Amino acid sequence: MRRFVSRQMLCGYSAALVAACAKAEPPAEQVAVAPVAPPVVHISASDYAFQAPDTLPSGVTTFHMMNQGKEIHHVVLVKMPLAELLKFNPAEPPPPDLVVLGGPNAAAPGGSAEATVDLQPGTYTLVCFVPGPDGKPHMMSGMTRALTVIQGSGTAAAPTPDIVVKLVDYDFQLSTPLTAGHHVIRIENAGPQPHELLLVRLEPGKTPEDFIKYDGKGPPPATPLNGASPMTIGVSNTVSVDITPGDYALICFIEDSKDRKPHFMHGMVKTIKVT
């Protein structure tokens, strides 16, 4: 007798065979994909100039500033051509549509600072707003540099923070207390106006007020460690710091949009003791 296999039987055998093979095949291993580290851009700061690339691709980027000058310097990424930036009156509030991405905050002479930012395409100016011995911002002494950011294809991500600090009027809100050790800190400007975070380590017996009043004469009352330079609402920077036991301060020097007084005069200064 001729034997034959119906289509239904063939489908049944095929399904059973596939099921058996599926059971016999070991499950594929789940391989964790490590996040891509941001590229590092080196900036040399002197009295009064920046040395840095002219063009960069967009994306999450770490800016590493080396202070080779004799004065304190920082880097502020302002999304605006220098010619337009110079038209604004420093005594007046900045335009509401101005984008400032922050950057490495103050570093002492011979020191360094770094910050990771989400760099968007556009025309920028690197600026140092730190005042010199004459009281004028270093920007007025020529400490600026043009930067063009073109569309990039990078997939880097900012480091994962263990502390988040929100900048508000007029406070630094830490998600968890600052302790001794290495920390990755995400600094977020929650508004409602521009803010910055300068982290300094105080010398024994010194206060934040001593650092604020320091005129460059004699031993400095504190050492700048890092932080995020001025940034507009909604912007965030990520920084890494190594903390040892001692006294620290968080300070915001930006002028208030209403009365033009520095934010530390409104109470935006916080002292932290690390044991």
C-alpha positions, 0 to 999 in steps of 0.5 A: 500500500502506498504510504503518504503524509498529509499536509497536516501531518507534515506541519505537525512534524515540522512544528515538533522538530522546531520545538525539539531543536529550540529545546536542545539549543542552549539559550544565547548569552546576554552580553552587556554592552558597556556605554561609550565614554565621551571624547575628551577635549583639552583646553589650555587656559593662560593669562588671558587666552584659551588654546582649544580646537576650532571645530568639534562634533556634537554629542556628549563631550568632556572638556578638560581645562588645564590652568597654565596661568597665574590667576584663577580661570574657568571655561564657559560655553556660550552659544553665540558668536563673539561679535554678538556677545560683545554687543550686550551690556554686562550691566543688563540681564542676558537675553532670555533665549541665550544658551549657556552650556556651562563647562569646567569651573574655576581651577587654581594656577597649575590645576585643572578642572573638567566637565561633561556637557551635551554639545549641540551644533552651532557657533559658540564662544569660550569665555572666562568671566573670572574677574582679574586684579582690576575687577574686570572679567578676563573676557574684557582682556581678550580671554575668548575663543570661537568654537564651531560645533558640527553635527556628529554621530557619536553615541557617548553617554555622560558618566552615571552620577552617584550624586545629583545637585539641583541649582535653584533660587537660592540653594544647592539641593543635594540628592545625598550628602557629600562624603569622602571618596570619589564622586560623579556629580550631575549638576542641574540648573533647575532655574528659574534663572542662570546658576553655577556651582563652584566647589572649593576646599576651605583652608583650616579656619577659613570660611566661604566669605574669606574666599569670596573677599579674597583679592589675590594677596597672601595665601588663598583661603580656599582651593577651587576643585571643580564644578559647573560654570554658568549655565542657563535653565535646563542645562546640566553638567557632569563632573568628577571629584575626589573628596578628602575629609575637611571643610568645603563650600558650594558657591554661586557668583552669578548676578541676580536677574532682578537686583544684580547682586551676586547669588551668594548675597541671596544665600546661595552658598553652602558649607559642608563638613566631610569627616 
